[in-house]
Amino acid sequence: MKTVALSACLFLLGGCRFALSIGLHAPNGSLDAASDIAADEPVDSALEASPDVLADTFDAGSDVTTSDALDDADVADVPVVLREPLTTVALGAAFSCGRADSGVAWCWGANALGAFGNGTMADSLRPTNGFAGVTGVRRIAVGAAHACVVGDDGRIRCAGANADGQLGDGTQVDRAAATTIASLTGVQEIAAGDGHTCVVVAPGAVHCWGRNDRGQLGDGTMTRRSAPTPVAVMDAVHIAAGSAHTCVTRMAGSVSCWGEGFGASPMIVAGVADAAQIAAGRCHSCVVSTTGRLSCWGCNTEGQLGDGTTTDRAAPVDVLGVGTVLQVVARERHTCARTTDTVNCWGDGAMGQLGNGDRTPRTRATAPSGLTRAATSDLATGTGHTCAVLADRALWCWGANASGQLGDGTTTDRLTPTRIVP
């Protein structure tokens, strides 16, 4: 029966040029291979509707053929591999998650505490289905060892580490299966720090929970909270969570932050008046203005502020050489930004997370190898790795990979971008 079911899937793939081309292209090829799959090629509607059909049992990275797969009598023991494009990605300390067009979550890397939300604590070197039973995923946020998703119903489900109450379910029990935070609805934005989680709820209220040893929950205390706690901000638009601090952009264009370096209550960041997007790292923050100007402030030991120095800055300074920025992301001690056709990274490069072929820190923006003229639709940074979704929907990752967090089927660090899916 297993062979019949697999045959049916492969038959469908045979009628779908897009899915078939994915199955036959090695994910670790050169960047030129991205042009082999046209973004507008048709996908069979039956496959589009079921991500499980788009997954197959190929050993991606080999030259396996359809007949080879059918001859494998033990296909049930082969991990399911993602074969549908991802639209967004979110990265943690040693694992990664993404959202597919179908609204299904996929995760890969370390899963010892159950952050995948699929009921297991098994690591995966390849993208595997996450948040079992949750459909219509709109947003994903990833902390050090926990993850949360927002469904199309506006509710939050979280899984993974919960020692500090970062899952928001009123306990401190780790969860391998997703738990729903019933008290919050209408969630518009979500962000996860190392051990805390924050959301923006329509029309702009902020709630946080989890670790609070640096005041990162913004409730005026340093008391850990295992359930959502309101913050004195009612006009938030976007939110970002660093290791131990949190920042929001506000409707009037200002930025407020709290936690490490700011105190336990929200404070306005001087010098920012037209904020459009925000990012937060270990102890630095960056903001994109409405005109695409990028500025950063905070710790700068590895050059993560991108101003050409390693001098800490108490006030925002312009990032050099990045052009008009569409998105900025930060985690730990490195920062990346994307424009219409370029990705740039700077700061700590010890794990290859800058993608430029070495492990040297950079105090100025540098483009990952091969991505100097690559249009991207999403970008994310983890503790020591980075991923980008290109305009053709291909996922490329680079940097630390000891736990398989790059998703390329290995545990080998990659100093330059490696194609993961499709």
C-alpha positions as CSV (number, residue, x, y, z in Angstrom):
1,M,0.0,0.0,0.0
2,K,2.9,2.3,0.7
3,T,4.1,1.9,-2.9
4,V,0.7,2.6,-4.4
5,A,0.3,5.8,-2.4
6,L,3.8,6.9,-3.4
7,S,3.1,6.1,-7.0
8,A,0.0,8.2,-6.9
9,C,2.0,11.2,-5.6
10,L,4.6,10.6,-8.2
11,F,2.0,10.4,-10.9
12,L,0.7,13.8,-9.9
13,L,4.2,15.2,-9.8
14,G,4.6,13.9,-13.4
15,G,1.9,16.3,-14.4
16,C,3.3,19.3,-12.5
17,R,6.3,20.9,-14.1
18,F,7.0,23.0,-11.1
19,A,7.0,20.2,-8.5
20,L,8.9,17.9,-10.8
21,S,11.6,20.4,-11.5
22,I,12.0,20.8,-7.7
23,G,12.5,17.1,-7.2
24,L,15.2,16.9,-9.8
25,H,17.3,19.9,-8.9
26,A,20.0,19.5,-6.3
27,P,19.4,22.0,-3.5
28,N,23.0,22.7,-3.0
29,G,23.8,23.9,-6.6
30,S,25.0,27.2,-7.7
31,L,22.9,30.3,-7.5
32,D,22.4,30.2,-11.2
33,A,20.2,27.2,-10.6
34,A,17.6,29.6,-9.2
35,S,16.7,30.6,-12.8
36,D,15.9,27.0,-13.7
37,I,12.5,27.3,-11.9
38,A,10.3,30.0,-13.1
39,A,8.1,31.6,-10.4
40,D,5.1,31.6,-12.7
41,E,5.2,28.0,-13.8
42,P,1.9,26.2,-13.1
43,V,1.3,24.0,-10.1
44,D,-1.3,21.4,-10.1
45,S,-4.2,22.5,-7.9
46,A,-4.4,19.1,-6.1
47,L,-0.7,19.5,-5.1
48,E,-1.2,23.1,-4.2
49,A,-3.9,22.2,-1.8
50,S,-2.0,19.5,0.1
51,P,1.6,20.2,1.3
52,D,1.9,16.5,2.1
53,V,1.6,15.7,-1.5
54,L,4.2,18.2,-2.4
55,A,6.6,16.4,0.0
56,D,8.3,13.3,-1.2
57,T,10.8,10.8,0.0
58,F,13.7,11.8,-2.3
59,D,17.1,12.1,-0.6
60,A,17.5,15.7,-1.8
61,G,21.0,16.4,-2.9
62,S,21.3,13.1,-4.7
63,D,20.5,12.2,-8.3
64,V,17.7,9.8,-7.4
65,T,15.1,9.2,-10.1
66,T,11.4,8.4,-9.9
67,S,12.0,4.7,-10.5
68,D,14.8,4.6,-7.8
69,A,12.3,6.0,-5.3
70,L,9.7,3.4,-6.2
71,D,12.3,0.6,-5.7
72,D,13.0,1.7,-2.2
73,A,11.0,-0.8,-0.1
74,D,11.5,1.2,3.1
75,V,10.2,4.6,2.1
76,A,8.3,5.1,5.3
77,D,11.6,5.4,7.2
78,V,12.8,8.2,5.0
79,P,12.2,11.8,6.4
80,V,9.6,13.8,4.5
81,V,11.2,16.6,2.6
82,L,9.7,20.0,1.8
83,R,8.8,20.5,-1.8
84,E,6.7,23.7,-1.7
85,P,8.1,27.2,-1.6
86,L,8.3,29.2,1.6
87,T,7.2,32.7,1.8
88,T,8.7,33.7,5.1
89,V,11.4,32.4,7.5
90,A,12.2,32.9,11.2
91,L,15.4,31.7,12.8
92,G,16.4,30.8,16.4
93,A,19.5,29.7,18.2
94,A,19.9,26.3,16.4
95,F,16.7,25.8,14.5
96,S,14.6,27.5,11.8
97,C,11.0,27.6,10.7
98,G,9.2,28.9,7.7
99,R,5.7,29.5,6.4
100,A,4.6,28.0,3.1
101,D,2.0,29.4,0.6
102,S,-0.4,26.8,1.8
103,G,-0.4,28.3,5.3
104,V,1.5,25.3,6.8
105,A,4.6,25.7,9.0
106,W,7.8,23.8,8.4
107,C,10.8,23.6,10.8
108,W,14.3,22.1,10.9
109,G,17.4,21.9,13.1
110,A,17.4,21.3,16.8
111,N,14.1,20.2,18.4
112,A,15.2,18.8,21.8
113,L,12.5,20.8,23.6
114,G,9.8,20.4,21.0
115,A,9.9,23.8,19.3
116,F,8.7,22.3,16.0
117,G,5.2,21.9,17.6
118,N,4.7,18.6,15.8
119,G,4.5,16.4,18.9
120,T,8.1,15.2,18.7
121,M,11.4,16.2,20.1
122,A,13.4,14.8,17.2
123,D,15.9,17.0,15.4
124,S,15.6,17.3,11.6
125,L,18.3,18.1,9.1
126,R,15.7,18.9,6.5
127,P,12.4,21.0,6.7
128,T,9.7,18.9,8.3
129,N,6.1,19.7,9.1
130,G,5.7,21.9,12.2
131,F,2.8,22.9,14.3
132,A,0.7,19.7,13.6
133,G,-2.9,20.4,13.0
134,V,-2.5,24.2,12.7
135,T,-3.5,25.6,9.3
136,G,-3.7,29.0,7.9
137,V,-0.5,30.2,9.6
138,R,0.1,33.9,8.8
139,R,3.1,34.7,11.0
140,I,5.9,32.8,12.7
141,A,8.2,34.0,15.5
142,V,11.2,32.0,16.8
143,G,13.0,32.4,20.1
144,A,16.1,30.6,21.3
145,A,14.3,27.3,21.7
146,H,10.6,28.1,21.3
147,A,8.4,29.1,18.5
148,C,4.9,30.7,18.0
149,V,2.6,31.0,15.1
150,V,-0.4,33.2,14.4
151,G,-3.2,31.6,12.6
152,D,-5.7,33.2,10.2
153,D,-8.1,33.2,13.2
154,G,-5.8,35.7,14.9
155,R,-4.9,33.3,17.7
156,I,-1.5,32.2,18.9
157,R,-0.1,28.7,19.2
158,C,3.3,28.2,20.8
159,A,5.6,25.2,21.4
160,G,9.0,24.3,22.8
161,A,11.0,25.6,25.8
162,N,8.8,27.0,28.5
163,A,11.1,27.3,31.6
164,D,10.4,31.0,31.8
165,G,6.7,30.9,30.7
166,Q,7.6,32.0,27.2
167,L,4.8,29.9,25.7
168,G,2.2,32.0,27.5
169,D,0.0,29.1,28.6
170,G,0.2,29.8,32.3
171,T,2.7,27.1,33.0
172,Q,6.5,26.5,32.9
173,V,6.2,23.1,31.2
174,D,7.9,22.5,27.9
175,R,5.5,21.6,25.1
176,A,6.2,19.5,22.0
177,A,2.6,20.0,20.8
178,A,1.4,23.5,20.1
179,T,-0.6,25.1,23.0
180,T,-3.1,27.9,22.3
181,I,-3.1,31.2,24.2
182,A,-6.9,31.5,24.5
183,S,-6.8,34.9,26.1
184,L,-5.5,36.7,23.0
185,T,-7.3,37.3,19.7
186,G,-6.8,39.7,16.8
187,V,-3.0,39.3,16.9
188,Q,-1.4,41.4,14.2
189,E,2.3,41.1,14.9
190,I,4.4,38.7,17.0
191,A,8.1,38.6,18.1
192,A,10.2,36.2,20.2
193,G,13.3,36.9,22.1
194,D,15.6,34.3,23.7
195,G,13.1,33.6,26.5
196,H,10.2,36.0,26.0
197,T,7.4,36.6,23.5
198,C,5.5,39.8,22.6
199,V,2.5,40.6,20.4
200,V,0.7,43.6,18.9
201,V,-3.1,43.1,19.2
202,A,-5.5,45.3,17.1
203,P,-5.6,48.2,17.2
204,G,-2.1,48.6,18.7
205,A,-2.0,47.1,22.2
206,V,1.1,45.3,23.3
207,H,1.3,42.2,25.5
208,C,4.4,40.3,26.6
209,W,5.2,37.2,28.6
210,G,8.2,35.0,29.6
211,R,11.6,35.9,31.0
212,N,11.8,39.3,32.5
213,D,15.2,39.5,34.2
214,R,16.1,42.6,32.2
215,G,12.6,44.2,32.1
216,Q,12.0,42.9,28.6
217,L,8.3,42.4,29.2
218,G,7.9,46.2,29.7
219,D,5.4,45.9,32.6
220,G,7.5,48.0,35.0
221,T,8.8,44.9,36.9
222,M,11.5,42.2,36.5
223,T,9.0,39.5,37.4
224,R,8.7,36.5,35.1
225,R,5.2,36.1,33.6
226,S,3.8,32.8,32.2
227,A,0.7,34.5,30.7
228,P,0.3,37.6,28.6
229,T,0.8,40.9,30.4
230,P,-0.2,44.3,29.0
231,V,2.5,46.9,28.2
232,A,1.7,50.6,28.5
233,V,1.7,51.0,24.7
234,M,-1.6,51.3,22.8
235,D,-0.5,52.5,19.4
236,A,2.1,49.9,18.3
237,V,2.5,49.0,14.6
238,H,5.5,46.7,14.4
239,I,7.4,44.8,17.1
240,A,10.8,43.2,17.5
241,A,12.3,41.2,20.3
242,G,16.0,41.0,21.0
243,S,17.7,38.7,23.4
244,A,16.6,40.7,26.4
245,H,14.9,43.8,25.1
246,T,11.9,44.7,23.0
247,C,11.1,47.6,20.6
248,V,8.0,48.8,18.8
249,T,7.3,51.3,16.1
250,R,4.4,53.6,16.9
251,M,1.7,55.1,14.7
252,A,3.2,58.5,14.8
253,G,6.6,57.2,13.6
254,S,8.4,57.1,16.9
255,V,10.1,54.1,18.5
256,S,9.8,52.8,22.1
257,C,12.0,50.2,23.7
258,W,12.2,48.4,27.0
259,G,14.4,45.8,28.7
260,E,18.2,45.6,28.7
261,G,19.7,49.1,28.1
262,F,16.3,50.8,28.5
263,G,14.6,49.9,31.7
264,A,11.5,47.9,32.7
265,S,9.0,50.4,31.1
266,P,8.8,51.7,27.5
267,M,11.0,54.7,26.7
268,I,11.0,56.7,23.5
269,V,14.2,56.4,21.4
270,A,15.5,59.9,20.7
271,G,16.2,60.8,17.1
272,V,13.6,58.6,15.4
273,A,10.5,60.2,14.0
274,D,9.6,58.3,10.8
275,A,10.0,54.6,11.7
276,A,8.6,52.0,9.3
277,Q,10.2,48.8,10.5
278,I,12.3,47.7,13.5
279,A,14.8,44.9,14.4
280,A,16.5,43.9,17.6
281,G,19.6,41.8,18.3
282,R,21.4,40.9,21.5
283,C,22.0,44.4,22.6
284,H,21.5,46.5,19.5
285,S,18.5,47.7,17.5
286,C,18.0,49.0,14.0
287,V,15.1,51.0,12.3
288,V,14.1,51.6,8.7
289,S,12.5,54.9,8.0
290,T,9.6,55.5,5.7
291,T,12.1,56.6,3.0
292,G,14.3,53.5,3.4
293,R,17.1,55.1,5.5
294,L,18.6,52.6,7.9
295,S,20.1,53.5,11.3
296,C,21.2,51.4,14.3
297,W,22.2,51.9,17.9
298,G,23.5,50.0,20.9
299,C,26.3,47.5,21.3
300,N,28.9,47.5,18.5
301,T,31.6,45.1,19.5
302,E,31.5,43.2,16.2
303,G,30.5,46.1,14.0
304,Q,26.8,45.1,14.1
305,L,25.8,48.8,13.8
306,G,27.4,49.0,10.3
307,D,28.8,52.4,10.8
308,G,32.4,51.4,10.0
309,T,33.4,51.3,13.7
310,T,33.2,49.1,16.8
311,T,32.1,52.0,19.0
312,D,28.9,51.5,21.0
313,R,26.2,54.1,20.2
314,A,23.6,55.5,22.5
315,A,21.8,57.2,19.7
316,P,20.9,56.0,16.1
317,V,23.7,56.2,13.5
318,D,23.4,55.7,9.8
319,V,24.4,52.3,8.4
320,L,26.9,52.9,5.6
321,G,26.6,51.6,2.0
322,V,23.2,49.9,2.1
323,G,21.1,52.0,-0.2
324,T,17.3,52.2,0.2
325,V,16.3,49.4,2.6
326,L,13.1,47.4,2.5
327,Q,13.7,45.2,5.5
328,V,16.3,44.9,8.3
329,V,16.8,41.9,10.6
330,A,19.0,41.3,13.6
331,R,19.9,38.6,16.1
332,E,22.8,38.3,18.5
333,R,25.7,40.3,17.0
334,H,25.0,40.5,13.3
335,T,22.6,42.4,11.1
336,C,21.3,42.0,7.6
337,A,19.2,44.2,5.3
338,R,17.6,43.8,1.9
339,T,16.9,46.3,-0.9
340,T,15.1,45.6,-4.2
341,D,18.0,43.6,-5.6
342,T,20.7,43.2,-2.9
343,V,21.2,41.5,0.5
344,N,23.9,43.0,2.8
345,C,25.1,41.7,6.2
346,W,27.6,43.0,8.8
347,G,28.8,42.4,12.3
348,D,29.9,39.0,13.7
349,G,31.0,36.5,11.1
350,A,32.5,33.8,13.3
351,M,30.1,31.1,12.1
352,G,30.0,32.3,8.5
353,Q,26.6,34.1,9.0
354,L,27.7,37.0,6.8
355,G,27.9,34.6,3.8
356,N,30.9,36.2,2.2
357,G,33.2,33.1,2.3
358,D,35.1,33.7,5.6
359,R,34.5,34.1,9.4
360,T,35.8,37.7,9.7
361,P,33.6,40.3,11.3
362,R,32.6,43.3,9.2
363,T,31.9,46.8,10.4
364,R,30.4,47.8,7.0
365,A,27.7,46.2,4.8
366,T,29.0,43.3,2.7
367,A,27.0,41.2,0.3
368,P,26.8,37.4,0.7
369,S,28.5,35.7,-2.2
370,G,26.2,35.5,-5.2
371,L,23.4,37.7,-3.8
372,T,24.6,41.0,-5.1
373,R,21.9,41.1,-7.8
374,A,19.4,38.8,-6.3
375,A,15.9,40.1,-5.6
376,T,14.6,38.8,-2.2
377,S,11.2,38.7,-0.6
378,D,12.1,37.8,3.0
379,L,15.2,37.7,5.2
380,A,15.9,36.3,8.7
381,T,18.9,36.0,11.1
382,G,19.5,33.5,13.8
383,T,22.1,33.3,16.5
384,G,24.8,32.2,14.0
385,H,23.0,31.7,10.7
386,T,21.1,33.6,8.1
387,C,18.4,32.7,5.5
388,A,16.9,34.6,2.5
389,V,13.8,33.8,0.4
390,L,14.5,34.9,-3.1
391,A,11.9,36.4,-5.5
392,D,11.7,33.1,-7.3
393,R,10.7,31.6,-3.9
394,A,13.9,29.6,-3.5
395,L,15.3,29.4,0.1
396,W,19.0,30.0,0.6
397,C,20.8,29.8,4.0
398,W,24.3,30.1,5.3
399,G,26.3,30.1,8.6
400,A,26.3,27.8,11.6
401,N,24.9,24.3,10.9
402,A,25.9,22.1,13.8
403,S,22.3,21.2,14.5
404,G,21.1,21.2,10.9
405,Q,19.6,24.6,11.2
406,L,20.4,25.4,7.6
407,G,18.2,22.6,6.4
408,D,20.6,21.2,3.7
409,G,20.7,17.7,5.1
410,T,24.1,18.1,6.7
411,T,25.7,19.6,9.9
412,T,28.4,21.4,8.0
413,D,28.7,25.1,8.4
414,R,28.3,27.0,5.1
415,L,30.3,30.2,4.6
416,T,28.4,31.1,1.5
417,P,24.7,30.8,0.6
418,T,23.4,27.3,0.0
419,R,20.2,26.5,-1.8
420,I,17.7,24.6,0.5
421,V,14.3,24.5,-1.2
422,P,12.8,24.1,-3.7
